[in-house]
Amino acid sequence: MPVLSDEQVATYHGDGSVLVKGMFDAEEIDLLGRAAREDRELDRRSQGREDGEGGSVRLSLWNHPGNGIYGMYARCNRIVDSMEKLLGGEVYHYHSKMILKDPEVGGAWTWHQDYGYWYQNGVLFPLLSSVMIAVDPATRENGCLQVLKGSHLMGRVNHELAGEQAGADIERVDEATKVLELVHVKMEPGDALFFHCNILHRSDRNTSPNPRWSLICCYNAARNNPYRESHHPCYTPLDKVPDSAIKDVGIKRFEDDDTDVVWMGDNDKSTSSLADLEKR
């Protein structure tokens, strides 16, 4: 599949996100899903966060893309070239995470912006973007992502800690919901959502019997190198791979990968507790 078209890039900049249907084919997603569900290291490294409503979301987060299947997704041309088109130049891998939203217990996340957290890490400009790749179908019943269309144009909103979550200023969010369209982002396996670091987003609890797992890869513009160290990396050249690398590598999990993976928490130099709450 080619990189994002000019029309898709315009949609991203106007709305704050763009959904690409079928960016990855059934074989590619099957490999990712099988690898993730069988990966004991991914499961061992997962962290849970309570939502205050009886639910919890598990996620595993790592800084550098390796040589396994997760790294092939994060480094493949169709993703990286699309990110470079969105951000207007060279990008590097900021981090990736697997969201493990389990049936009936997968918790909710409050309204937030990713830059609301990442601002604390010394990145001067909101020149960061993420892509969410659906491993499972994402529906309203299993807690699909919700976005406020165009909210990235509001700029960074203050975030405050509340229990185990950090959320955007609720008064400003409430006013934004009066004038901006709320979109429930329904996705099929293989769909990819590119979204701006300042778009307001949240998700409901998973009340269904079905999981909602997804891989999220985040990127920073090379020219936006942080001015101080934090728990996410400074500029590190990204070694792109051809799209075919996903199928070529097959089910190569973290437990099969000899890459020196840096997990969230292994080298935490964060200066703000907000940074510990990056999730959705």
Summary of the structure (lengths in Angstrom):
residues: 280
radius of gyration: 17.2
end to end distance: 27.1
largest distance: 50.0
contacts: 958
relative contact order: 0.27
helix: 30%
strand: 27%
